[in-house]
Amino acid sequence: MNTKFKIGDYVVILIIILLSAGILFVSKSNISKSSVGKKYASIQVNGVEIDRILIDESTDGMTYPINSEFGYNLLEFSKDGVRSIEATCPDQIDVKQGFIYNSGETIVCLPNRMVVEIITEVDVDDVDVVN
C-alpha cells in the first residue's frame, strides 16, 4: 500500500506538536511557580498528619524517627529535601526511593501506613497571576 501525506496531514501534525509544546511549557512554568515559598515535609501516619517540618538550611543532616503501632521509619533531611533511610517494612520501597525535593512529591510506606509529602506554602501577600 502506497501512503502519501497530503498538506492537511502536515497541518494536523504541526498543530499537535504545537499544542504538545504549549502544554509542556505551561506545566513547567506552573511547577517552577509552585516551588517558590517555604517548603515543608508533611509527615502522616494512618492518614493523620503527625508533624510538619520546614525544609531549609537548619534541617540539613537532621534525622526524624517515626515510631507507630504500624512500624518504624527513620527520615533524613537535607537542606532541600527528605528521604527515608530506615524502615521495618519488608519491601523497603520507601528506602530505595531516595530524596524527594519538589512540591507534591511523596514517599509512601504502605505496611507502616506512613506518607511524607513535600508541601510549598506561598505567602498570602505575594502577587498572584490574576493581579
Backbone as XML, in Angstrom:
<?xml version="1.0"?>
<chain id="A" units="angstrom">
  <residue number="1" name="MET">
    <atom name="N" x="0.842" y="-1.173" z="0.000"/>
    <atom name="CA" x="0.000" y="0.000" z="0.000"/>
    <atom name="C" x="0.891" y="1.240" z="0.000"/>
  </residue>
  <residue number="2" name="ASN">
    <atom name="N" x="0.652" y="2.121" z="-0.928"/>
    <atom name="CA" x="1.444" y="3.329" z="-1.065"/>
    <atom name="C" x="0.725" y="4.478" z="-0.368"/>
  </residue>
  <residue number="3" name="THR">
    <atom name="N" x="1.293" y="4.953" z="0.753"/>
    <atom name="CA" x="0.665" y="6.015" z="1.529"/>
    <atom name="C" x="1.454" y="7.300" z="1.335"/>
  </residue>
  <residue number="4" name="LYS">
    <atom name="N" x="0.783" y="8.343" z="0.918"/>
    <atom name="CA" x="1.425" y="9.647" z="0.757"/>
    <atom name="C" x="0.734" y="10.644" z="1.673"/>
  </residue>
  <residue number="5" name="PHE">
    <atom name="N" x="1.548" y="11.497" z="2.264"/>
    <atom name="CA" x="0.997" y="12.544" z="3.111"/>
    <atom name="C" x="0.529" y="13.703" z="2.247"/>
  </residue>
  <residue number="6" name="LYS">
    <atom name="N" x="-0.570" y="14.288" z="2.641"/>
    <atom name="CA" x="-1.090" y="15.467" z="1.963"/>
    <atom name="C" x="-0.838" y="16.680" z="2.848"/>
  </residue>
  <residue number="7" name="ILE">
    <atom name="N" x="-1.076" y="17.856" z="2.321"/>
    <atom name="CA" x="-0.859" y="19.100" z="3.063"/>
    <atom name="C" x="-1.655" y="19.106" z="4.367"/>
  </residue>
  <residue number="8" name="GLY">
    <atom name="N" x="-2.880" y="18.640" z="4.345"/>
    <atom name="CA" x="-3.714" y="18.601" z="5.547"/>
    <atom name="C" x="-3.112" y="17.733" z="6.640"/>
  </residue>
  <residue number="9" name="ASP">
    <atom name="N" x="-2.448" y="16.639" z="6.241"/>
    <atom name="CA" x="-1.791" y="15.766" z="7.221"/>
    <atom name="C" x="-0.671" y="16.509" z="7.941"/>
  </residue>
  <residue number="10" name="TYR">
    <atom name="N" x="0.121" y="17.268" z="7.182"/>
    <atom name="CA" x="1.208" y="18.034" z="7.782"/>
    <atom name="C" x="0.671" y="19.126" z="8.711"/>
  </residue>
  <residue number="11" name="VAL">
    <atom name="N" x="-0.431" y="19.739" z="8.343"/>
    <atom name="CA" x="-1.040" y="20.773" z="9.183"/>
    <atom name="C" x="-1.505" y="20.170" z="10.508"/>
  </residue>
  <residue number="12" name="VAL">
    <atom name="N" x="-2.146" y="19.010" z="10.452"/>
    <atom name="CA" x="-2.611" y="18.347" z="11.674"/>
    <atom name="C" x="-1.431" y="17.968" z="12.561"/>
  </residue>
  <residue number="13" name="ILE">
    <atom name="N" x="-0.376" y="17.427" z="11.970"/>
    <atom name="CA" x="0.821" y="17.051" z="12.738"/>
    <atom name="C" x="1.443" y="18.287" z="13.381"/>
  </residue>
  <residue number="14" name="LEU">
    <atom name="N" x="1.533" y="19.387" z="12.641"/>
    <atom name="CA" x="2.102" y="20.624" z="13.174"/>
    <atom name="C" x="1.264" y="21.163" z="14.337"/>
  </residue>
  <residue number="15" name="ILE">
    <atom name="N" x="-0.054" y="21.119" z="14.208"/>
    <atom name="CA" x="-0.932" y="21.584" z="15.287"/>
    <atom name="C" x="-0.752" y="20.726" z="16.537"/>
  </residue>
  <residue number="16" name="ILE">
    <atom name="N" x="-0.654" y="19.421" z="16.370"/>
    <atom name="CA" x="-0.452" y="18.524" z="17.516"/>
    <atom name="C" x="0.876" y="18.816" z="18.205"/>
  </residue>
  <residue number="17" name="ILE">
    <atom name="N" x="1.927" y="19.036" z="17.426"/>
    <atom name="CA" x="3.244" y="19.334" z="18.003"/>
    <atom name="C" x="3.205" y="20.659" z="18.763"/>
  </residue>
  <residue number="18" name="LEU">
    <atom name="N" x="2.573" y="21.681" z="18.179"/>
    <atom name="CA" x="2.496" y="22.983" z="18.852"/>
    <atom name="C" x="1.670" y="22.913" z="20.130"/>
  </residue>
  <residue number="19" name="LEU">
    <atom name="N" x="0.558" y="22.183" z="20.103"/>
    <atom name="CA" x="-0.249" y="22.016" z="21.318"/>
    <atom name="C" x="0.530" y="21.279" z="22.403"/>
  </residue>
  <residue number="20" name="SER">
    <atom name="N" x="1.257" y="20.248" z="22.021"/>
    <atom name="CA" x="2.058" y="19.496" z="22.995"/>
    <atom name="C" x="3.133" y="20.378" z="23.611"/>
  </residue>
  <residue number="21" name="ALA">
    <atom name="N" x="3.810" y="21.171" z="22.785"/>
    <atom name="CA" x="4.845" y="22.068" z="23.291"/>
    <atom name="C" x="4.240" y="23.115" z="24.221"/>
  </residue>
  <residue number="22" name="GLY">
    <atom name="N" x="3.065" y="23.631" z="23.869"/>
    <atom name="CA" x="2.393" y="24.616" z="24.722"/>
    <atom name="C" x="2.007" y="24.042" z="26.066"/>
  </residue>
  <residue number="23" name="ILE">
    <atom name="N" x="1.465" y="22.836" z="26.066"/>
    <atom name="CA" x="1.088" y="22.181" z="27.324"/>
    <atom name="C" x="2.319" y="21.928" z="28.183"/>
  </residue>
  <residue number="24" name="LEU">
    <atom name="N" x="3.408" y="21.484" z="27.562"/>
    <atom name="CA" x="4.649" y="21.241" z="28.295"/>
    <atom name="C" x="5.177" y="22.536" z="28.905"/>
  </residue>
  <residue number="25" name="PHE">
    <atom name="N" x="5.152" y="23.622" z="28.140"/>
    <atom name="CA" x="5.633" y="24.912" z="28.639"/>
    <atom name="C" x="4.806" y="25.394" z="29.825"/>
  </residue>
  <residue number="26" name="VAL">
    <atom name="N" x="3.491" y="25.310" z="29.721"/>
    <atom name="CA" x="2.611" y="25.762" z="30.799"/>
    <atom name="C" x="2.815" y="24.921" z="32.053"/>
  </residue>
  <residue number="27" name="SER">
    <atom name="N" x="2.934" y="23.609" z="31.893"/>
    <atom name="CA" x="3.117" y="22.755" z="33.070"/>
    <atom name="C" x="4.467" y="23.010" z="33.727"/>
  </residue>
  <residue number="28" name="LYS">
    <atom name="N" x="5.511" y="23.228" z="32.942"/>
    <atom name="CA" x="6.830" y="23.524" z="33.517"/>
    <atom name="C" x="6.823" y="24.863" z="34.239"/>
  </residue>
  <residue number="29" name="SER">
    <atom name="N" x="6.142" y="25.861" z="33.698"/>
    <atom name="CA" x="6.114" y="27.163" z="34.365"/>
    <atom name="C" x="5.298" y="27.095" z="35.653"/>
  </residue>
  <residue number="30" name="ASN">
    <atom name="N" x="4.252" y="26.274" z="35.699"/>
    <atom name="CA" x="3.480" y="26.109" z="36.934"/>
    <atom name="C" x="4.290" y="25.396" z="37.996"/>
  </residue>
  <residue number="31" name="ILE">
    <atom name="N" x="5.112" y="24.440" z="37.601"/>
    <atom name="CA" x="5.960" y="23.734" z="38.562"/>
    <atom name="C" x="6.970" y="24.697" z="39.170"/>
  </residue>
  <residue number="32" name="SER">
    <atom name="N" x="7.584" y="25.548" z="38.346"/>
    <atom name="CA" x="8.576" y="26.475" z="38.889"/>
    <atom name="C" x="7.925" y="27.514" z="39.793"/>
  </residue>
  <residue number="33" name="LYS">
    <atom name="N" x="6.687" y="27.924" z="39.492"/>
    <atom name="CA" x="5.996" y="28.880" z="40.357"/>
    <atom name="C" x="5.622" y="28.245" z="41.687"/>
  </residue>
  <residue number="34" name="SER">
    <atom name="N" x="5.282" y="26.950" z="41.667"/>
    <atom name="CA" x="4.868" y="26.302" z="42.912"/>
    <atom name="C" x="6.047" y="26.019" z="43.831"/>
  </residue>
  <residue number="35" name="SER">
    <atom name="N" x="7.281" y="26.122" z="43.302"/>
    <atom name="CA" x="8.434" y="25.852" z="44.148"/>
    <atom name="C" x="8.894" y="27.098" z="44.902"/>
  </residue>
  <residue number="36" name="VAL">
    <atom name="N" x="8.232" y="28.236" z="44.678"/>
    <atom name="CA" x="8.567" y="29.462" z="45.381"/>
    <atom name="C" x="7.792" y="29.484" z="46.695"/>
  </residue>
  <residue number="37" name="GLY">
    <atom name="N" x="8.486" y="29.800" z="47.774"/>
    <atom name="CA" x="7.829" y="29.843" z="49.077"/>
    <atom name="C" x="8.517" y="28.903" z="50.047"/>
  </residue>
  <residue number="38" name="LYS">
    <atom name="N" x="7.939" y="28.778" z="51.217"/>
    <atom name="CA" x="8.501" y="27.898" z="52.241"/>
    <atom name="C" x="8.117" y="26.462" z="51.936"/>
  </residue>
  <residue number="39" name="LYS">
    <atom name="N" x="9.100" y="25.588" z="52.039"/>
    <atom name="CA" x="8.885" y="24.178" z="51.730"/>
    <atom name="C" x="8.842" y="23.377" z="53.027"/>
  </residue>
  <residue number="40" name="TYR">
    <atom name="N" x="7.805" y="22.555" z="53.161"/>
    <atom name="CA" x="7.604" y="21.737" z="54.352"/>
    <atom name="C" x="7.515" y="20.267" z="53.971"/>
  </residue>
  <residue number="41" name="ALA">
    <atom name="N" x="7.864" y="19.405" z="54.931"/>
    <atom name="CA" x="7.598" y="17.975" z="54.810"/>
    <atom name="C" x="6.424" y="17.668" z="55.725"/>
  </residue>
  <residue number="42" name="SER">
    <atom name="N" x="5.321" y="17.236" z="55.139"/>
    <atom name="CA" x="4.149" y="16.831" z="55.911"/>
    <atom name="C" x="4.278" y="15.338" z="56.179"/>
  </residue>
  <residue number="43" name="ILE">
    <atom name="N" x="4.396" y="14.971" z="57.451"/>
    <atom name="CA" x="4.580" y="13.574" z="57.841"/>
    <atom name="C" x="3.257" y="13.053" z="58.376"/>
  </residue>
  <residue number="44" name="GLN">
    <atom name="N" x="2.749" y="12.008" z="57.737"/>
    <atom name="CA" x="1.439" y="11.456" z="58.092"/>
    <atom name="C" x="1.561" y="9.968" z="58.398"/>
  </residue>
  <residue number="45" name="VAL">
    <atom name="N" x="0.847" y="9.539" z="59.425"/>
    <atom name="CA" x="0.745" y="8.118" z="59.759"/>
    <atom name="C" x="-0.735" y="7.779" z="59.856"/>
  </residue>
  <residue number="46" name="ASN">
    <atom name="N" x="-1.135" y="6.777" z="59.118"/>
    <atom name="CA" x="-2.530" y="6.313" z="59.093"/>
    <atom name="C" x="-3.497" y="7.441" z="58.717"/>
  </residue>
  <residue number="47" name="GLY">
    <atom name="N" x="-3.051" y="8.321" z="57.798"/>
    <atom name="CA" x="-3.902" y="9.395" z="57.305"/>
    <atom name="C" x="-3.967" y="10.632" z="58.170"/>
  </residue>
  <residue number="48" name="VAL">
    <atom name="N" x="-3.228" y="10.655" z="59.284"/>
    <atom name="CA" x="-3.248" y="11.801" z="60.198"/>
    <atom name="C" x="-1.870" y="12.461" z="60.183"/>
  </residue>
  <residue number="49" name="GLU">
    <atom name="N" x="-1.841" y="13.779" z="59.954"/>
    <atom name="CA" x="-0.568" y="14.493" z="59.966"/>
    <atom name="C" x="-0.047" y="14.566" z="61.398"/>
  </residue>
  <residue number="50" name="ILE">
    <atom name="N" x="1.138" y="13.980" z="61.619"/>
    <atom name="CA" x="1.719" y="13.994" z="62.960"/>
    <atom name="C" x="2.730" y="15.114" z="63.133"/>
  </residue>
  <residue number="51" name="ASP">
    <atom name="N" x="3.278" y="15.611" z="62.014"/>
    <atom name="CA" x="4.243" y="16.704" z="62.107"/>
    <atom name="C" x="4.393" y="17.368" z="60.743"/>
  </residue>
  <residue number="52" name="ARG">
    <atom name="N" x="4.820" y="18.625" z="60.774"/>
    <atom name="CA" x="5.126" y="19.377" z="59.559"/>
    <atom name="C" x="6.443" y="20.083" z="59.827"/>
  </residue>
  <residue number="53" name="ILE">
    <atom name="N" x="7.467" y="19.740" z="59.050"/>
    <atom name="CA" x="8.812" y="20.242" z="59.307"/>
    <atom name="C" x="9.252" y="21.131" z="58.151"/>
  </residue>
  <residue number="54" name="LEU">
    <atom name="N" x="9.721" y="22.340" z="58.484"/>
    <atom name="CA" x="10.244" y="23.268" z="57.494"/>
    <atom name="C" x="11.557" y="22.717" z="56.944"/>
  </residue>
  <residue number="55" name="ILE">
    <atom name="N" x="11.672" y="22.678" z="55.628"/>
    <atom name="CA" x="12.898" y="22.192" z="54.987"/>
    <atom name="C" x="13.721" y="23.408" z="54.577"/>
  </residue>
  <residue number="56" name="ASP">
    <atom name="N" x="14.875" y="23.578" z="55.227"/>
    <atom name="CA" x="15.788" y="24.668" z="54.900"/>
    <atom name="C" x="17.190" y="24.289" z="55.374"/>
  </residue>
  <residue number="57" name="GLU">
    <atom name="N" x="18.069" y="25.270" z="55.456"/>
    <atom name="CA" x="19.460" y="25.014" z="55.851"/>
    <atom name="C" x="19.560" y="24.382" z="57.240"/>
  </residue>
  <residue number="58" name="SER">
    <atom name="N" x="18.643" y="24.725" z="58.136"/>
    <atom name="CA" x="18.725" y="24.239" z="59.516"/>
    <atom name="C" x="18.409" y="22.748" z="59.637"/>
  </residue>
  <residue number="59" name="THR">
    <atom name="N" x="17.732" y="22.170" z="58.651"/>
    <atom name="CA" x="17.382" y="20.749" z="58.731"/>
    <atom name="C" x="18.395" y="19.855" z="58.029"/>
  </residue>
  <residue number="60" name="ASP">
    <atom name="N" x="19.452" y="20.431" z="57.460"/>
    <atom name="CA" x="20.440" y="19.637" z="56.735"/>
    <atom name="C" x="21.106" y="18.622" z="57.662"/>
  </residue>
  <residue number="61" name="GLY">
    <atom name="N" x="20.968" y="17.338" z="57.353"/>
    <atom name="CA" x="21.559" y="16.271" z="58.149"/>
    <atom name="C" x="20.706" y="15.793" z="59.312"/>
  </residue>
  <residue number="62" name="MET">
    <atom name="N" x="19.571" y="16.428" z="59.535"/>
    <atom name="CA" x="18.694" y="16.055" z="60.647"/>
    <atom name="C" x="17.999" y="14.721" z="60.356"/>
  </residue>
  <residue number="63" name="THR">
    <atom name="N" x="17.827" y="13.905" z="61.394"/>
    <atom name="CA" x="17.046" y="12.673" z="61.257"/>
    <atom name="C" x="15.789" y="12.791" z="62.108"/>
  </residue>
  <residue number="64" name="TYR">
    <atom name="N" x="14.737" y="12.094" z="61.663"/>
    <atom name="CA" x="13.448" y="12.170" z="62.345"/>
    <atom name="C" x="12.880" y="10.758" z="62.444"/>
  </residue>
  <residue number="65" name="PRO">
    <atom name="N" x="12.846" y="10.174" z="63.652"/>
    <atom name="CA" x="12.286" y="8.823" z="63.801"/>
    <atom name="C" x="10.760" y="8.856" z="63.891"/>
  </residue>
  <residue number="66" name="ILE">
    <atom name="N" x="10.136" y="7.867" z="63.281"/>
    <atom name="CA" x="8.680" y="7.724" z="63.354"/>
    <atom name="C" x="8.389" y="6.345" z="63.928"/>
  </residue>
  <residue number="67" name="ASN">
    <atom name="N" x="7.937" y="6.313" z="65.171"/>
    <atom name="CA" x="7.523" y="5.068" z="65.817"/>
    <atom name="C" x="6.009" y="5.075" z="65.926"/>
  </residue>
  <residue number="68" name="SER">
    <atom name="N" x="5.387" y="4.079" z="65.333"/>
    <atom name="CA" x="3.930" y="3.989" z="65.428"/>
    <atom name="C" x="3.559" y="2.533" z="65.673"/>
  </residue>
  <residue number="69" name="GLU">
    <atom name="N" x="2.291" y="2.298" z="65.895"/>
    <atom name="CA" x="1.823" y="0.924" z="66.098"/>
    <atom name="C" x="1.989" y="0.079" z="64.840"/>
  </residue>
  <residue number="70" name="PHE">
    <atom name="N" x="2.213" y="0.733" z="63.691"/>
    <atom name="CA" x="2.329" y="0.017" z="62.424"/>
    <atom name="C" x="3.768" y="-0.318" z="62.061"/>
  </residue>
  <residue number="71" name="GLY">
    <atom name="N" x="4.743" y="0.385" z="62.652"/>
    <atom name="CA" x="6.138" y="0.109" z="62.351"/>
    <atom name="C" x="7.022" y="1.315" z="62.612"/>
  </residue>
  <residue number="72" name="TYR">
    <atom name="N" x="8.270" y="1.206" z="62.159"/>
    <atom name="CA" x="9.290" y="2.224" z="62.407"/>
    <atom name="C" x="9.846" y="2.720" z="61.076"/>
  </residue>
  <residue number="73" name="ASN">
    <atom name="N" x="9.999" y="4.034" z="60.961"/>
    <atom name="CA" x="10.662" y="4.654" z="59.819"/>
    <atom name="C" x="11.616" y="5.710" z="60.351"/>
  </residue>
  <residue number="74" name="LEU">
    <atom name="N" x="12.726" y="5.893" z="59.660"/>
    <atom name="CA" x="13.669" y="6.949" z="60.007"/>
    <atom name="C" x="13.864" y="7.820" z="58.775"/>
  </residue>
  <residue number="75" name="LEU">
    <atom name="N" x="13.558" y="9.111" z="58.919"/>
    <atom name="CA" x="13.697" y="10.058" z="57.819"/>
    <atom name="C" x="14.975" y="10.853" z="57.990"/>
  </residue>
  <residue number="76" name="GLU">
    <atom name="N" x="15.592" y="11.198" z="56.865"/>
    <atom name="CA" x="16.772" y="12.064" z="56.874"/>
    <atom name="C" x="16.470" y="13.286" z="56.013"/>
  </residue>
  <residue number="77" name="PHE">
    <atom name="N" x="16.779" y="14.461" z="56.547"/>
    <atom name="CA" x="16.522" y="15.712" z="55.843"/>
    <atom name="C" x="17.815" y="16.275" z="55.278"/>
  </residue>
  <residue number="78" name="SER">
    <atom name="N" x="17.716" y="16.914" z="54.135"/>
    <atom name="CA" x="18.808" y="17.713" z="53.596"/>
    <atom name="C" x="18.330" y="19.160" z="53.575"/>
  </residue>
  <residue number="79" name="LYS">
    <atom name="N" x="19.130" y="20.056" z="53.027"/>
    <atom name="CA" x="18.715" y="21.462" z="53.009"/>
    <atom name="C" x="17.558" y="21.715" z="52.055"/>
  </residue>
  <residue number="80" name="ASP">
    <atom name="N" x="17.287" y="20.766" z="51.137"/>
    <atom name="CA" x="16.193" y="20.985" z="50.190"/>
    <atom name="C" x="15.340" y="19.753" z="49.917"/>
  </residue>
  <residue number="81" name="GLY">
    <atom name="N" x="15.454" y="18.709" z="50.761"/>
    <atom name="CA" x="14.642" y="17.517" z="50.542"/>
    <atom name="C" x="14.615" y="16.590" z="51.744"/>
  </residue>
  <residue number="82" name="VAL">
    <atom name="N" x="13.979" y="15.437" z="51.550"/>
    <atom name="CA" x="13.846" y="14.444" z="52.618"/>
    <atom name="C" x="13.837" y="13.053" z="51.986"/>
  </residue>
  <residue number="83" name="ARG">
    <atom name="N" x="14.336" y="12.069" z="52.734"/>
    <atom name="CA" x="14.289" y="10.680" z="52.286"/>
    <atom name="C" x="14.125" y="9.763" z="53.485"/>
  </residue>
  <residue number="84" name="SER">
    <atom name="N" x="13.688" y="8.537" z="53.216"/>
    <atom name="CA" x="13.577" y="7.519" z="54.252"/>
    <atom name="C" x="14.857" y="6.685" z="54.206"/>
  </residue>
  <residue number="85" name="ILE">
    <atom name="N" x="15.532" y="6.541" z="55.348"/>
    <atom name="CA" x="16.781" y="5.774" z="55.355"/>
    <atom name="C" x="16.655" y="4.439" z="56.085"/>
  </residue>
  <residue number="86" name="GLU">
    <atom name="N" x="15.604" y="4.280" z="56.891"/>
    <atom name="CA" x="15.348" y="3.004" z="57.573"/>
    <atom name="C" x="13.856" y="2.775" z="57.658"/>
  </residue>
  <residue number="87" name="ALA">
    <atom name="N" x="13.474" y="1.494" z="57.588"/>
    <atom name="CA" x="12.062" y="1.144" z="57.748"/>
    <atom name="C" x="11.959" y="-0.324" z="58.133"/>
  </residue>
  <residue number="88" name="THR">
    <atom name="N" x="10.909" y="-0.657" z="58.876"/>
    <atom name="CA" x="10.694" y="-2.052" z="59.270"/>
    <atom name="C" x="9.833" y="-2.810" z="58.271"/>
  </residue>
  <residue number="89" name="CYS">
    <atom name="N" x="9.447" y="-2.171" z="57.181"/>
    <atom name="CA" x="8.624" y="-2.853" z="56.174"/>
    <atom name="C" x="9.486" y="-3.845" z="55.388"/>
  </residue>
  <residue number="90" name="PRO">
    <atom name="N" x="8.888" y="-4.925" z="54.893"/>
    <atom name="CA" x="9.672" y="-5.965" z="54.226"/>
    <atom name="C" x="10.228" y="-5.573" z="52.856"/>
  </residue>
  <residue number="91" name="ASP">
    <atom name="N" x="9.518" y="-4.757" z="52.093"/>
    <atom name="CA" x="9.956" y="-4.484" z="50.724"/>
    <atom name="C" x="10.940" y="-3.320" z="50.592"/>
  </residue>
  <residue number="92" name="GLN">
    <atom name="N" x="10.984" y="-2.403" z="51.547"/>
    <atom name="CA" x="11.928" y="-1.279" z="51.588"/>
    <atom name="C" x="11.819" y="-0.344" z="50.378"/>
  </residue>
  <residue number="93" name="ILE">
    <atom name="N" x="10.651" y="-0.256" z="49.769"/>
    <atom name="CA" x="10.473" y="0.612" z="48.602"/>
    <atom name="C" x="10.712" y="2.073" z="48.968"/>
  </residue>
  <residue number="94" name="ASP">
    <atom name="N" x="10.252" y="2.496" z="50.131"/>
    <atom name="CA" x="10.438" y="3.885" z="50.551"/>
    <atom name="C" x="11.909" y="4.223" z="50.757"/>
  </residue>
  <residue number="95" name="VAL">
    <atom name="N" x="12.694" y="3.268" z="51.231"/>
    <atom name="CA" x="14.123" y="3.491" z="51.444"/>
    <atom name="C" x="14.849" y="3.573" z="50.100"/>
  </residue>
  <residue number="96" name="LYS">
    <atom name="N" x="14.459" y="2.735" z="49.164"/>
    <atom name="CA" x="15.095" y="2.711" z="47.842"/>
    <atom name="C" x="14.735" y="3.919" z="46.993"/>
  </residue>
  <residue number="97" name="GLN">
    <atom name="N" x="13.660" y="4.621" z="47.334"/>
    <atom name="CA" x="13.194" y="5.753" z="46.530"/>
    <atom name="C" x="14.170" y="6.917" z="46.527"/>
  </residue>
  <residue number="98" name="GLY">
    <atom name="N" x="14.818" y="7.179" z="47.635"/>
    <atom name="CA" x="15.751" y="8.296" z="47.703"/>
    <atom name="C" x="15.067" y="9.600" z="48.084"/>
  </residue>
  <residue number="99" name="PHE">
    <atom name="N" x="15.776" y="10.699" z="47.823"/>
    <atom name="CA" x="15.289" y="12.023" z="48.218"/>
    <atom name="C" x="14.118" y="12.478" z="47.351"/>
  </residue>
  <residue number="100" name="ILE">
    <atom name="N" x="13.212" y="13.241" z="47.969"/>
    <atom name="CA" x="12.187" y="13.979" z="47.241"/>
    <atom name="C" x="12.442" y="15.454" z="47.506"/>
  </residue>
  <residue number="101" name="TYR">
    <atom name="N" x="12.263" y="16.282" z="46.475"/>
    <atom name="CA" x="12.612" y="17.698" z="46.576"/>
    <atom name="C" x="11.471" y="18.649" z="46.229"/>
  </residue>
  <residue number="102" name="ASN">
    <atom name="N" x="10.590" y="18.258" z="45.327"/>
    <atom name="CA" x="9.616" y="19.185" z="44.753"/>
    <atom name="C" x="8.247" y="19.067" z="45.401"/>
  </residue>
  <residue number="103" name="SER">
    <atom name="N" x="7.528" y="20.165" z="45.373"/>
    <atom name="CA" x="6.180" y="20.210" z="45.923"/>
    <atom name="C" x="5.298" y="19.174" z="45.239"/>
  </residue>
  <residue number="104" name="GLY">
    <atom name="N" x="4.586" y="18.398" z="46.055"/>
    <atom name="CA" x="3.706" y="17.359" z="45.523"/>
    <atom name="C" x="4.324" y="15.977" z="45.487"/>
  </residue>
  <residue number="105" name="GLU">
    <atom name="N" x="5.634" y="15.869" z="45.596"/>
    <atom name="CA" x="6.275" y="14.552" z="45.610"/>
    <atom name="C" x="6.025" y="13.878" z="46.955"/>
  </residue>
  <residue number="106" name="THR">
    <atom name="N" x="5.939" y="12.551" z="46.941"/>
    <atom name="CA" x="5.639" y="11.813" z="48.169"/>
    <atom name="C" x="6.543" y="10.604" z="48.330"/>
  </residue>
  <residue number="107" name="ILE">
    <atom name="N" x="6.716" y="10.217" z="49.581"/>
    <atom name="CA" x="7.308" y="8.933" z="49.954"/>
    <atom name="C" x="6.196" y="8.177" z="50.666"/>
  </residue>
  <residue number="108" name="VAL">
    <atom name="N" x="5.961" y="6.939" z="50.257"/>
    <atom name="CA" x="4.876" y="6.154" z="50.844"/>
    <atom name="C" x="5.424" y="4.819" z="51.323"/>
  </residue>
  <residue number="109" name="CYS">
    <atom name="N" x="5.099" y="4.458" z="52.563"/>
    <atom name="CA" x="5.397" y="3.136" z="53.109"/>
    <atom name="C" x="4.054" y="2.522" z="53.506"/>
  </residue>
  <residue number="110" name="LEU">
    <atom name="N" x="3.517" y="1.674" z="52.648"/>
    <atom name="CA" x="2.185" y="1.111" z="52.888"/>
    <atom name="C" x="2.100" y="0.239" z="54.134"/>
  </residue>
  <residue number="111" name="PRO">
    <atom name="N" x="3.050" y="-0.691" z="54.367"/>
    <atom name="CA" x="2.915" y="-1.533" z="55.565"/>
    <atom name="C" x="2.915" y="-0.731" z="56.868"/>
  </residue>
  <residue number="112" name="ASN">
    <atom name="N" x="3.693" y="0.356" z="56.898"/>
    <atom name="CA" x="3.765" y="1.188" z="58.103"/>
    <atom name="C" x="2.772" y="2.349" z="58.071"/>
  </residue>
  <residue number="113" name="ARG">
    <atom name="N" x="2.000" y="2.448" z="57.006"/>
    <atom name="CA" x="0.980" y="3.494" z="56.823"/>
    <atom name="C" x="1.555" y="4.898" z="56.992"/>
  </residue>
  <residue number="114" name="MET">
    <atom name="N" x="2.749" y="5.103" z="56.449"/>
    <atom name="CA" x="3.449" y="6.373" z="56.571"/>
    <atom name="C" x="3.517" y="7.050" z="55.203"/>
  </residue>
  <residue number="115" name="VAL">
    <atom name="N" x="3.221" y="8.360" z="55.180"/>
    <atom name="CA" x="3.325" y="9.166" z="53.967"/>
    <atom name="C" x="4.080" y="10.441" z="54.312"/>
  </residue>
  <residue number="116" name="VAL">
    <atom name="N" x="5.063" y="10.788" z="53.485"/>
    <atom name="CA" x="5.761" y="12.061" z="53.612"/>
    <atom name="C" x="5.525" y="12.808" z="52.308"/>
  </residue>
  <residue number="117" name="GLU">
    <atom name="N" x="5.014" y="14.025" z="52.407"/>
    <atom name="CA" x="4.713" y="14.817" z="51.212"/>
    <atom name="C" x="5.372" y="16.180" z="51.326"/>
  </residue>
  <residue number="118" name="ILE">
    <atom name="N" x="5.975" y="16.633" z="50.226"/>
    <atom name="CA" x="6.541" y="17.975" z="50.182"/>
    <atom name="C" x="5.406" y="18.949" z="49.875"/>
  </residue>
  <residue number="119" name="ILE">
    <atom name="N" x="5.278" y="19.968" z="50.716"/>
    <atom name="CA" x="4.240" y="20.984" z="50.560"/>
    <atom name="C" x="4.920" y="22.345" z="50.513"/>
  </residue>
  <residue number="120" name="THR">
    <atom name="N" x="4.523" y="23.168" z="49.555"/>
    <atom name="CA" x="5.047" y="24.527" z="49.464"/>
    <atom name="C" x="3.944" y="25.499" z="49.831"/>
  </residue>
  <residue number="121" name="GLU">
    <atom name="N" x="4.230" y="26.361" z="50.786"/>
    <atom name="CA" x="3.268" y="27.385" z="51.188"/>
    <atom name="C" x="3.773" y="28.740" z="50.715"/>
  </residue>
  <residue number="122" name="VAL">
    <atom name="N" x="2.948" y="29.422" z="49.958"/>
    <atom name="CA" x="3.286" y="30.745" z="49.446"/>
    <atom name="C" x="2.637" y="31.779" z="50.353"/>
  </residue>
  <residue number="123" name="ASP">
    <atom name="N" x="3.375" y="32.833" z="50.652"/>
    <atom name="CA" x="2.827" y="33.905" z="51.490"/>
    <atom name="C" x="1.593" y="34.505" z="50.828"/>
  </residue>
  <residue number="124" name="VAL">
    <atom name="N" x="0.612" y="34.871" z="51.634"/>
    <atom name="CA" x="-0.645" y="35.412" z="51.123"/>
    <atom name="C" x="-0.434" y="36.803" z="50.522"/>
  </residue>
  <residue number="125" name="ASP">
    <atom name="N" x="0.585" y="37.518" z="50.959"/>
    <atom name="CA" x="0.829" y="38.871" z="50.471"/>
    <atom name="C" x="1.443" y="38.890" z="49.074"/>
  </residue>
  <residue number="126" name="ASP">
    <atom name="N" x="1.927" y="37.740" z="48.592"/>
    <atom name="CA" x="2.552" y="37.696" z="47.279"/>
    <atom name="C" x="1.532" y="37.985" z="46.185"/>
  </residue>
  <residue number="127" name="VAL">
    <atom name="N" x="2.003" y="38.571" z="45.108"/>
    <atom name="CA" x="1.148" y="38.857" z="43.961"/>
    <atom name="C" x="0.891" y="37.550" z="43.226"/>
  </residue>
  <residue number="128" name="ASP">
    <atom name="N" x="-0.365" y="37.303" z="42.881"/>
    <atom name="CA" x="-0.678" y="36.086" z="42.150"/>
    <atom name="C" x="-0.811" y="36.391" z="40.660"/>
  </residue>
  <residue number="129" name="VAL">
    <atom name="N" x="-1.129" y="35.387" z="39.882"/>
    <atom name="CA" x="-1.196" y="35.512" z="38.435"/>
    <atom name="C" x="-2.310" y="36.467" z="38.009"/>
  </residue>
  <residue number="130" name="VAL">
    <atom name="N" x="-3.412" y="36.497" z="38.738"/>
    <atom name="CA" x="-4.552" y="37.330" z="38.367"/>
    <atom name="C" x="-4.220" y="38.805" z="38.519"/>
  </residue>
  <residue number="131" name="ASN">
    <atom name="N" x="-3.499" y="39.150" z="39.591"/>
    <atom name="CA" x="-3.160" y="40.560" z="39.817"/>
    <atom name="C" x="-2.115" y="40.954" z="38.839"/>
  </residue>
</chain>
